């Protein structure tokens, strides 16, 4: 089993500040430790003081194979945990990045074995691992992002109606293509979508995007490919270049770190992109039109707060447009106000139920 414990570098904290504001807290205390399995690693041991009861709660975060540098949902989970460490008294945090799916059980078990109060599993692919480890450690609380686990009292699930955010992003892409609202767009009305894997958290975004795009540009074409990777930036770039060669001048990657390569390829080709999970405009300000977003950071923060207050409950929490759990990032400057107006109208129609967004991808 290969584990890599991470010291959170200053560059990551700077990126965090770009994505979302966080309060001030005590400085990090960093130390090299040996895990219970004998694996050496550099860990982060952050604490913001003690609780009123004089105890510090320990929070462990396990990323999926995309890692913290995915500029997406792994990073957002880290942002939520860091915000809790800074803003709540008595929170100590550590992170481990998974190198392969075989790391999930050992990484989750490491934190549970070492008395962590909450272990956060980032990603749908950790479902089986969480079910196994949570049953082995019933006194440890678990949070899984992007998966629906029920019937295990010490497991909370945060799921996101990402199809709603994807729909809004598709509306933007459709309006931009149909009306040629940006400089350099060709006349083919083709957009490209790149998925990391054919799994529900990815496909819900894609399904929504397809529907929103077709609503505004019925004659437009949506290309779709899956990379089967959430970490290979070079592969993401390759897939984006392939779609661009077929006429796509807007690329929507739902592929974690792999998607960074796709956005970079779009930027190099002087076409456009739409980000995912968080506002990814900072990756390519001249290319990223907007981003479909989801509040992974909020889900993590709220769960840590519940653990600290003793109100943690297992079960499923759903985040959507109605409770601001998903959404769309600010539009690129230069787009007409009519695009924003339409997005706002469509958002309200989704919230009211007038527009019902399917989670089924058209392939």
Secondary structure, DSSP 8 states (H G I E B T S, - for coil): --EEE----HHHHHHHHHHS--------EEEEEE-TTS-EEEEEEEE----TTS--EEEEEE--TT-GGGSSHHHHHHHHHHHHHHHSSSEEEEEEEESSTTHHHHHHHHHHHTT-SEEEEESGGGHHHHHHHHHH-TTSEEEEES----S-TTEEEEEE-HHHHHHHHHHHHHHHHHHT-STT--SS-EEEEEESSSSHHHHHHHHHHHHHHHHH-TT-EEEEEE-S-SS-HHHHHHHHHHHHHTTEEEEEEESTHHHHHHHHHHHHTT-EEEEEES--GGG-TTTEEEEEEE-HHHHHHHHHHHHHHT----EEEEE-TTTTSEEE----TTS-HHHHHHHHHHHHHHHHTSS--------
